[in-house]
Amino acid sequence: MYFLSRPDWRWDNLIFLKVLSILFFIISPLFPFRVMAENGTNIFFSEIAWMGSENSYADEWIELYNNSDEKINLLGWTLKSDNGLKINLLGEIVPKGFFLLERTDDDTVKDIPSDQIYKGNLGNSGGKITIYDDSGLEIDSLNCSLGWFKGNNSAKQTMERIRFEGLSGPSDWQDSKLPGGTPKNKNSSGAIISSEISAKNVPDLSLATIASETKDSIQNKENYLAFAATKIQFKKSPNSFFFVLPLILSLFSAIMVLFLRRSLS
């Protein structure tokens, strides 16, 4: 262990390793924070009146749902669509509560106060809409670029979510029972929340089922599956890598510092 007895090596490298160790202990907790935020947040798109109302096609609104047991502050969050719509979210969503976004003014939904007013439109042909938290992390996303999953423009039935867990595709949404939907309220009959989900409500993605569906439905489902695969791969790869690497390096640096201190003493 001749190199440990060299004064220039002992002091210069000991200081370097101490600084390196401190930096890794400070930086490493920042990486798993994004993983925790993604896994611990339960804000979902709940209902979308992309077709407007019986009074006006411009009476669009979007409803969000907090599927957690904690109040969530939306300050700094954004809702974006691929047609240029951008909403800087404000306010809070209470546990198991709804958040109503009304287009243009508070008269979009009669007799129900909005939580936030926005400007812009969704478009009847569909699109992709996404919610991002205050750190830019994607929280929920709907890839309806081939057409909205559900909703009836003629009858003005809204697009209601059936279950509030993970990614969603065409089978996770339904037409509202009545025109106008259920703004700031539980979705209509047939809809369920995560605590009520059962095996029979899980989307059937078997080849036999897909083969029996219409061409448009097949295209929507294929689009959803491609999107889901991309998102799942993203979750498994970069987040886990950046979580483990700083932790390993921090532990290694700490062990080296302890080893050198014992050797020097």
N, C-alpha and C positions, 0 to 999 in steps of 0.2 A: 504493500500500500504506500509506495514511495510518493506517489503524486499527492496524497493527502498531507504530506509533511511539507510541501512547497508553500511558503507563505503567500506568494502572489496568487497561486491557484486557489488556495483555501479561502482567502478573503473575497477576492473578486467574484468567484463563482458562487460562493455562499450568499453574497448579497444579491446576485442575479437570480438565483433559485428562489430566494425569499420573495423578491419582487414578482417573479413569474407565478409563484404559488398564490400570492395575494390577488393578482390579477385574475387568475382562473377561478378563484373562489368568489370573486365579485361578479364576473361575467357569466359563469355557468348557470346561475339561477335565471338569467334573462331568456335563455333558450327554451326551457320547458314551460315558461309562462305562456307562450303561444299555444302549446299543446293543451295546457290546462284550460285556457280560454275557450278553445274549440270544443273540448270534451264536456266542459261544464256549463256551456250556454245553451239555453233551450228556447230560443226565439224562432218562430216559424211563420211563414206565410199561412194564413188561415182561410181567407176568403177574398176573392177578387171580382169586382164588378167591372170587368173590362168592356162590357157592352153598354154601360150606362144604365139609365132607368127608363120607365115608361114615359116620364116627362121629357127627358132629353138624353140624347146619346152622350152628351158631355158630362153627365152625372156619374162619373167613374169614382170608385173608391177602392181602397186596399185595407185589409184587416190583418194585423199581426197578432200572434198568440204567444203568451209566456207560459211554457209548459213546466216551469220550475216552481219551487216553493219559496223563492226569494224575489223581492222587488228588483227590477233591472233598470238602471238609468241608461237612456239611449243617447245622451249627450255625446256628440262626436261620431255617432254612427251615421251611415249613409245607406240609402236605397237607390240602386241604379238599374237602368234598363238599357238594352243595346240600341234603342231608338233615340237615346239622348236624354231620357228622363233622369234627373238626379234630385233626390230629396235629402237634405241634411236633417236627420231626425233629432227631435227634442222631446223632453219629457220622460216619464217613467211608465213601466208596465207592471202592474201589481201581480202577485203570484196567481197563476191560473186565470189570468185576466186578458182582455183584448185591448188593442190599440187601433183606433180608427183614423185612417188618413183619407181626407175628402179633397177632391179636386176643386180648385178655384175658390169655393166659399163653403160656409157651414150649412147651406141649404141643399147641398147635394143629397144628403140623407135627411129626410124630414123627421123632426121631433127627436133626433138623437144627436147630441153634441159631439163634435169631432174632437180628437186629441191633437190633430195637427192638420193644417191646410197646406196643400201643395199646388204647384202649377206644372202643366205638362200633361201628356196623355200616354196611354198604353198602346193603343192601336188594336183594331179588331182582328188583324191577321196573325197575332201572336208575337212572341219575342222571348228574350231571356231577361229575367229580373233577379237581382241578387241583393242580399243584405250584408253589409260589412260592419264590423265593430270599430271602436275608436282606434284600434291599432292596424286597421286595414285587413283584418282576418275575415275570410268568407264564412258567414254564419249559416245562411240558408240560400238556396238558389233554385229557380225553376227554369228549365230549359224547354220553353214552349216555342222554339223558333219555327217549328213546322205547323204551328197552330195551337191555340189554347187547349189544354187537356180537356176541360169541360166548360159548361156555360152555354146558354142558349140566347142568341141575339134577338131572335123573333119573340120569344116568350119573356125575355129579360130575366131569365134565371141565372143566378150568379154561379161562379165556380167555387165550390166548397171543398175543403180538405177533409178527408175521411180519417186519417190517422196522423199523429204528430210525433214521428220517430224517424230520424235519419233522412236519407234522400227520398224524393218523391217522384213518381211518374204518373202516367195516365190512370193507372188502376187505383191510385191513392186519392183521387178527386171525384166529385160527383156534381151533377146539376142540383141547385137548391130546390127544395120541394115547392116553394112558391116564388113568384116574381119578386125581385128586390132582395132576396136572400135574408140573412140574419145578421145584420151589422151589430157589432159589439155584443153578440150573444152566441150561445152554443149553436153549432151548425145544425141544420134541420135533420129530421128523422132519417136514420140510416147512417148518419155520421157517428164516429166514435172518437174518443180520446185515447191516449196511450194506455191508461190504466184499464181500459175496457177491451183492448185488442185481443183477438183470439186467432188461432191458426187459420180459421176460415176466412179471415180478413186479409191475410198476407197475399200480396199480388201473385197470381199464377203466371210464371214466366216460362212454362214448359213449351217445347217446340210444338206440341199438339195444339195447345191453346193459341199460340201465335198464328199457326197455320189456319186456324178457323176464323180469325178476325179479318176485318176489312183491310184494304191496302193502306188507307190513311192511318189506321190504328197501329198497323205493323210498323210503318215508318216512324210514328211517334215513339213507339216502344224501343225500336232500335236506336233511335237518337238518345233516348234516356239511358239505355244500357251503356252506350259509348261514353256518355257523360259521367255515369256512375263509376265506371272502371277507371277513368282518368282521375277522378277525385279520390277514390280509394287508394290508388297507387301513390298519389301525392301525400296522403296521410301517412302511409307506411314508410315512405322513403326519407324525405328531408327532415321532418320533425323528429323522428326517432334518432336519426343520425346526429343532429345537432344537440340532442338531449344527452346522448351517451358519450360523445367525444369529449366535451368539456369536463364531464364528471370523471372520466378515466384519467385525463391529463391532470386534473386537480389532485386526485388521489396520488398519482405518481409523483407530482411535485412535492406534496406534503411528506411522502415517505422519504424522498431524497433529502429534504431539509432535516428531518429527524435523524436520518442515517449520518449525515455530515456533522450534525451537532454532537452526536454520540462519539463519532470518530475524533473530533477536535477536542472533546473533553477528556 
